[in-house]
């Protein structure tokens, strides 16, 4: 709040309220954007960037990054594997 001094004037005091609720997210961002449009856009763009999924590596491609004997890799790839977690999530 030290960087955004005017923001506290528009928000309820969570320490002064008996239920200690924070403001609604939509209301908070409307006030924030009205007072500090550039900082808000920067904050939102950074959040979007952090939420982007990281590149996922396929098992067949990743096998060459693991130091494992060819015999072991052949034995592992011989069998189809289905995670028990996928069965639980599918229901």
N, C-alpha and C positions, 0 to 999 in steps of 0.2 A: 504494500500500500504506500510505501514511502516514495516509489517511483510515480504513482498515480494518486496524488493527494486529493483531488476533487472527487474521486470515485466514492470514497467513504461517505460523502454528504448525501448520496442518492441511495445508499443501501442501508437496510436495517442493521442495528448493532446486535450481533449474535450473543454478546455477553450481557446485554441489557434486557433482552427478551427473556421471558420465563421459559418459553419452549425452545429457545436457542436454535431456531430454524434459519437456514441460509436462504437467500433469495432464489427464486426460480431461475433456471439456467437461461431461458429465453430472455427474461427481463434483464438479467445480469449482462448478457452480451449486447443487448440493445443499448443499455446505458454506456457500457464500455466503448461500443462503436461510435456513439454520439459524441462522447468526450475525447476519445483517442482513436480516430479511424485508422491511422497508419500503424499504430502499435497493435491494434486488434487484428488487422489483416496480416501482419507479420506473425502474430501469435497463432492464428488459425492456419496459416500456410506451414508453419513449423510443425504443428500438430498433425496435419495431413501428411506431411513428409515422413514423420515418425511412424504413422500407422500403415504406410505402404508395406505390403508383404515383402519379405526378403526373398531373394532368389532361392528357389528350392532345387536341390540337386537330386537327380534320379539315382536310384540304387545302382543301376547298370553303369552309370557314368562314375559314380562315387567308388565303385569297387577298385578302380585303378589308383585311387588315392590312399587306399588302405594297404598296409604292408602285410600281405597274407600269401601263403603258398598257393600255387595254382591248384593243387590237389584239394585243399580245403575249400577254395572258392567253387570248384566244380561240385563238391559235395553239398555245399550250401545252396547253390543254384539248381540243383537237381530236383528239389522239392518245392512245391507251391506253398506259399505261406500266406495265411490270412489271419490278421490280428483278431484276437478275441474282443478287443475294444470296439472294432467295427461292427461286430454282431450286437453289442449292447447299444451302440448309438443308432443303429438302423431301426430299432423298435420304436 
